[in-house]
Amino acid sequence: MQIFFVHLNMQTSLKLSLDKRRTRKDGTFPIIIRLGHFQRTTSISTGQSVHEEYWEKSKERVKRSYKGVESVANLNNILIIEKARAQEIINDLYRRNELDFLSVTQLKDKIVKKSSYESFFNYGHVLVSELNASQRYGTARSYKGLLGILKVFTKGKDLRFNEVNYDLLKRFERFHLSKDGNTLNGLASYMRTLRAIYNKGIKEGLVEKDAYPFDKYRIRTMPTEKRAIDLQHIKKIMSLNLKKDDPLFHFRNYFLFSYMLLGMSFIDMAFLKIGNIVDGRIKFQRKKTSKVYDIKITEQLKAILKYYTKGKNKGDFILPILKRNTLELQYKDEKWALKRFNKGLKKIAGLCGIEEKLTSYVSRHSFATHAMLNKVPLQAISAMLGHSKLNTTQIYLKSLPNNILDTYQEALNNI
C-alpha cells in the first residue's frame, strides 16, 4: 500500500520495494523504503534483503513461502515498523508546517537521522566526532566524559532520548553523589553538558521539546571555597628565589603571568604566540568565550616576557607548555601540563607559607578581588575578566579576604 499526503501542490509518499539496481553476493535485492517528495524520489535502507521471487510487490511484503529467516511474520513486522516510523516523522513535520520547505534529500536526512540517533549515546558520540573535526577539543572532551559516566550509570545499556527524563536525571544525581569525593558542582558540570546535548537533539528534531526534562529539573551548585589570596602572598610568590632549572621556576612565572594578564586562563597562556605581542600589548582571543582581549604589557610583565621571548619567531609559542605539532595533541599537552602546574603550585604554597589551596584558578580570582579592593568599578572588573554578566563577576568577588573583614569589624567596634 502506498501512502500519500496531498497538501496544496505538495505530495509525499512512502513505499516498500526492492532495489533491483543493486544485487548482493547471495543474489538477493535490498528492501528499501522508496521516498517520494515534490515529484523527486530517493531510497532509505531497511537493512533487509530477499530474492525477487519472494517479494510480493502489490502488498509490499515478503511472501510466506520465504525460508531465509526463522519467521517471515517477524521480518514483515520489522518492515512495517520502519515504514511507520518514517511516516510518523513526516506527519510531525507536516503538523509543524515544515514539510513543504524540505527537499527530498533533506527529508531523507531527517528520517534517517531520527531513526539512527534514537540512542542518546549514538548521537552524543557523533557530536564528539564533529567537535573534534572542528578542532573544539575541550568541548569534545567534556561530551565524551559525560557519555562515559552515563555508560557506567546505565551499566553498559543503551540510553534512548525518550528515556532521558526527570526520573533518570534524579537517579543519575543520586548515583553521582553516592560516590565518595563527588560534589554537587561536579554533578552540575555533567548536567550542563547533558543539557547541551539534549538541546542539540531538539534542534535536530530527534526529540520533542515537550519532553524537555530540564523544565522540572534544576541544576544546583554549592558556593566554592574562597580562591583569592592576599596581595602579600602574591608578593611572596614573586620574590621566591628559584633556580632556572627548577620546574617550580616556570610554575611560579606562569602564575604571575596569569595574574598580570587579568587572570588569564592556563589554556589561553599555553596557546599565546610571539605574534600575539603587538605594539607593547598582548592581543588574543579567549578559547572559552571567543572574546577578544587587548592588554597592555606592564613593566613587571615585560620582565617575565623577556625571558620567554628571546630568540623566538612570530609563530612560536611564548611559554614552553605545548610540545607537539597538531592541535589535537597540543590540547593533550595542555591538559597534562595543567595537572603538573597545579601540583607545582601546591609546592610553591608550602615554600611561601600559604595555607590556602593554590591552583591555576587562584590567580584569576585574586586578580578580581585585588581589583575590587583597589576600588576598580565592578563593570570594569567584569570587562577585564571577559564576563558577559555582572553576576558572574560577583561570584569571583563573593568573599573578601579575612584581614579586610577584620579591619571593618575593628572599625565598627571602635565606638
N, C-alpha and C positions, 0 to 999 in steps of 0.2 A: 504494500500500500504506500502510495506517495502522498506526503503531507504538504499542503500549500498554505502560505499566508498571503492573502491578497489585500493590499492596502494602497489605495490610490494607484500609482504606477509601479508599485514595488511588488516583487514576487520572490519568495524564499521557499526552497524545498529541500527535503531530505529523503534519500532513498538508499536502501541497502542493495548492493550489487557486486558482481565480480569484476575485478580489474583484469581484463583479458590482455592488456598490454604487457603485463609482467607475469612471466611463468617462473615458478620456483623450481628448484632442482628436482623435487619429488613429483613434478608435473601438476601441482595444484596452483590455483589462482588466488591472490589475496582477496578477502572480502572487505569491501570498503563502504563507507558512507559517502554517497555522492551528494555534494552540497551545491545547490543552485541558488544564485542570488543576483538580481538585476541582470538576468539573461547571461550570466557567467557561471561557469562550473569549476569545481575543484574536488579533490577527494580527501577523505580523512581515514586513516588506517584504523582498523579494529584489532589488528594483531592476529586475526584468524585467516585460515585459507582452506580451500576444498577443491576437489576435482570438479570440472564443469558439469559432468553428468549428474552430480549430486546436488546441484544448486537449482532451487525452484524459483525461477525468476519472477513469476506472477505474484507469489506470496512472500518474496524477499526472505527466504529461509532455506536452511539445509534440509534435504529430504531425509525422511525417517530411515531409509534404506542405507544411509551412510554408516560405514563401520569404522571410520578413522578415529572416533572418540568413544569414550565409555558411555556417554549419554548425549544423544542428539538434542534432546529436550533442553538440557542444561546449556549446550552450545547456543541454541536459538534464543534462550533466555538472556544469555550474555549479550548477544547482538541486539536484542530488543532494548535492554538496559542502556547500552551505549548510544543507541539512536535516541532513546527517550531523554537521556542526559543532555545530548546536543540540542534536542528540541526545547528543553526547559531553558537552556541558556539563550536560545533565540527568542523564546517567549518573554524572558526577562528583559532583554534588550528592546523588544517591541514595546513592552509596558513603560519602559523608561524613555521612550521616544529616541532611541539611539540607533536602531537598526537601519534606518534609511541613510544614515551618514557613514556607513561602513562599506568598504569594498569587499568582494568575496574573499580575498586573501586576509584582510583584517578580521572578518567574521570567523574564518577558519582558525586564525591565531587565538581568538578569544575562546573558541570551543576547545581547541587542543590544550591551550594553557590551563584552562579551568579544570579540565579532566586530569592533566598531568600534575597540577600543583594543588590538588585537594590535600595533599600532605604538606603540613606546615614545615616539616623538615626539608622536603624536597625543594620547596620554594625558597626557604632560608639559605640552603646551600647554593642555589642558583644565584641569589643575591650576593653571597660571598664571592663567587667566581666573577660576577660583574664588577664588584667593588675592587677586587684585585686587578682585573683587567684595566680599570680606570685609575689604577695606582692609588686608591684610597685604602691603604693597607691597615691603618689604625682602626677604621670603622669595620673593615672586613674581619679584623682580629676580634673585635667586640661581638660581632654577629656569630662568629664561629664559636666563641667562648660560651655564649648563651645556648646555642644549639647543642653543645657538648654537655652542659649541665642538665638541660632538659632531657637529653637522651638517658642520662643517669637516673633522673627523676621518673621517667616512664619505663625504666628497666629494659631499654632497648626497643620498646614497641614504637610503632609509628604514631604520629600525632596529626590528626586531621584538623583543618581550620575550624570546623564546627565544634570540635572538642576544646578549643581554646576559649573557655567561657569563665564566668566569675568563679564557679566552683573550682575549676582547675587552678586558677590564679591563687586562690586561698590555700589549696592543698600544696602548691609549689612554695608558697610563703612559709607554711608550717615545716615543709621538708627542709628548706634552706636554713631557717632559724633554729632547727633542732640540732644542727651540726655545731660542735664547739668551735668558737672563733669566728663564726659567720655573724655579720652585723646587719642591721636594718638598712644602712646606707649601701652595703654591698648588694642586698636584695633590690634596692631601688635602682641601682645601675642595671641589673639584669632586667627588671621590669620595664625600664625605659627603652631598652634595646628590643624587648619582646613587642612592646607597643609600636615601635618604629616599623618593625617587620609587618605587623598586623595592619598598620595604616597603609603600607605599600600594597598589601594584598587587597585592601578595599579599593584603592585606586586602580588596580589591575582588574577589578571585577571578579576576584577569586572568592570573595566573601561579602555578604551584605552588610551595609553599615548598621542596620538594625540589630545585628548580632554583636556589636562592639562591646566588649566586656569592661572596658575602662570607663564607661559611663557610671558604673557602680563601684568598681574597684579603685581605691585611692592609693597612689604610690606615696608611701610615708618615708620620712627621713628623720634622723636624730641630729641635733646640733653636734658638730665635731669639737674636739678639744681645741683650745687656743693654739694657733700655729705661729703667731708672730712672736719674735723675741725682742728684747730691749736693744736699743741702739748701742749700749755699752758692749753687748755681746757681739754685735756686728763689728765693732772696733777691735775686739779681742781676736776675732777670726781674721781680720785684715792684718793685724800685727803679728800673727802667728809665724814663727821662724821655721820655715820648711825648706829642705834642700830640693833642688830642681829635679833630682832623680827619684824623689819620694812621690808615689802616686797621690798622696794627700795634697801635694803642691798644686796639682791640676784641679782636684776636687774643691779645694779652697777657692781657687780662681774662678771655677765655674759658678760657685755660689755667689761670689761677689759680682761676677759678670751679670748674672741674672738680676741681682738686687739693683745694680746700677742702670740696667736697661728696663726699668719699670716693672720688675718682676717677671721677666721673660721666661717662658716655659723651657724645659730642658730640650724638648724636641725642636723647638724653634732655634735654640742656640746651636744644636748639633748641625742643623742644615744651613746656618749662616755661611755665606761665602765672602771672599775678599771683594767681589763685585757688589756686595750689599753696602759697602762703605762708599759714600758719595758726598763730597764737599763737607767733610767733617761731621757727617751724620750717618746713622745706620738706617737703611730703608729696607723693609721686608714685609712679607705677607704672612700673617699668623696661620699656622696649619689648621688649628681647630675651628676658627671662625672666618678665615679668609680676610680679616680686617687688615688694612694696610697701615703700617707704622712708619713714622719718620722721627727718629730720636737723635737728639744732639749728643755728640761724644764729649763727655766732660774730661777734665784733666785726670781724674782718678781712673776713669775708664780707659783713657788713652794709654796709661801705663801698662794695663793688662793687655790691651790690643797690640802694643808694640812688641811684646814677647811672642805673640802667636802669629803675627802677620809678616814677620821678617822673612824675606826671600820667597814669598809665595806669589802665585799668579792670580789673576782675576777670578778664574773658575775654581780655585782651591777653597776647601772648607777652612774657616778661621780656626776652629778648635779641632784637636786630634781625636774626635769621637767616632766618626764614620770611616771605616777602613776599606769597604768593598765598593764595587763599581755600580751594580744595578740598584735601582730604587728599592726593590723588594728586600734585598739583602741589607741595604742601608737602614731600613726600618727595623730589621732584626738587630743590627749593630746598636741602634739607639736604645732598643728595649733592654739589651743586656748591659749596656753602658749605664743606663739609669739605675739598674739594680746595684751595680758596683758603686755608683755615685752615692746612693743612699747609705750603703754600708760604710763608705768613706766618711760621710758626714757624721755618722754615729761616733766614729773615732775622733773626729775633729771636735765634736761637742765635749768629749771626755778630756781632750787636751786643753780646752778653753774653760773647763769647769761649768759648762752649760747643762743644767739639769733638764731643761725642756727637750723634747724629741726634735732632732734636727733632720729635716728631709728637704727634698727639692721644692716642696710647696712653701716652706718656711720663708724663703727669700721673697716670694710674691706677696704673701700675707704680711710680712714685716714691712715691705716697701709701702703697702697700702696703709698700714697702721701708723708708720712714722710720718707719712704724708699728712694724715689726718691730724696728728699731734703737732705738726708744723702749720696747722690752720689752712692747709690746702683745701679749697672747696670740694664738697662731695662730687659735684658734677665733673670737676677737673680730674679727680682721682678715678672716677668711673671711666672717663675718656682715656686716661693713661693705661688703665687695665684692659681697655677694649671691651667693656661691658655695654650691652645694649639696653640694660635696665638698671636703675639705681638700686633696686632691692638686691640684685646680685652683688653689687659692691658692698652693700650693708652687711652681707653675710661675712665678708672678709673683715669687717670692722666691728663685729658684734661684741668683741671682748677687749677692753682696754688692758694694758699691762698693769699688774698689781701695784707697782710703785706709784703709778699715776692715780689709781683709785685711793691709795693710802694718803697721798698728798691732799686729794679732795676731802677725804674723811677728816684729816687733821685740821684743815681749814674750817670745816663745818663745826668741829668740836671746840674750836678756839673761840669760845664765847666770852 
